[in-house]
Amino acid sequence: MTPPSPLPPLRDRAWPVRRSSPGLAVDLGSARTRVWQPGRGLIVDTPTVTSPGPYGTHPVQRGSVVDVEGVARLLDRLSVHHPHHLGRRPVVVLATPVLCDDDHRAAALAALEGLRPRTVLTIDSVRAVALGASADLTEPLLVVDVGAHLTEIALLVDGAVATAHRTPLGTADLGAITTAAALAGSVVETVTDMLRGDPTPWTLDALGRGVLLSGGGALRPEIVYLLARRLRVPVRPAPAPHTAAVRGAAAALGAVCRHPALVPCHDAPR
């Protein structure tokens, strides 16, 4: 395993950000879309569907935006129902899956245009989870994020992603196409492979301190129990684990001009 490449500090003038600009942290999940505003907290927590009712479809699937127009309609509904909260020309920090590709980012950015953002930046979901949980990033950290339709496993070293894996299974699949034991087993198998393939002591050190568990899976006692039993290490659910990623994105938003975990991906026209 090669050492992670630390991200350089971002320049204070990298984006046209004003201190008076409203800010929003957004987590576009396969099951739910959440928006956090510093000073107000969680202002939106709604199913990620194109329209209310039985005929709505899911525009985000397994960590990928599959329907840009559908996401745009969802965000447009939010801006209509929450005009005072969402504000005008916000600075947006978007939590993205740790292994998402450029197509996902481009699709998410296109969908966010309806919010007329001044600037959009992204942060890896696993780093957002660590920030949202106020985890100690001075030591190697193993993060397992079990969402509704996607499970991500990542090793953070000095706050950067050293290695990451994902599986297209989550809590919404339990009882339909998988079991809690099978889901936990896939996580354990991935962590075991990470341990065997890591020539550094990072993964072993992270395991010795225990696993940080987030997402809806951290609210399922059977998943927490199975992971702790099979990994034989402490498994610590993040506080309010289902909102840890959006809270972490909001924490990064507080240092929008300086935070090294943020990636500039769009400058909205003035």
Buried (B, 14 or more C-beta within 10 A) or exposed (E): BEEBEEBEEBEEEBBBBEEEBBBBBBBBBBBBBBBBBEEEEBBBBBEBBBEEEEEBEBBBBBBBBBBBEBBBBBBEBBBEEBEEBBBEBBBBBBBBBBBBEEEBBBBBBBBBBBBBBBBBBBBBBBBBBBBBBEBEBEBBBBBBBBBBBBBBBBBBBBBBBBBBBBBEBBBBBBEEEBBBEEBBBBBBEBBEEBBEEBEBEBBEBBBEBBBBBBBBBBBBEBBBEBBBEBBEBEBBBBEBBBBBBBBBBBBBBEEBBEBBBBBEBBBBEE
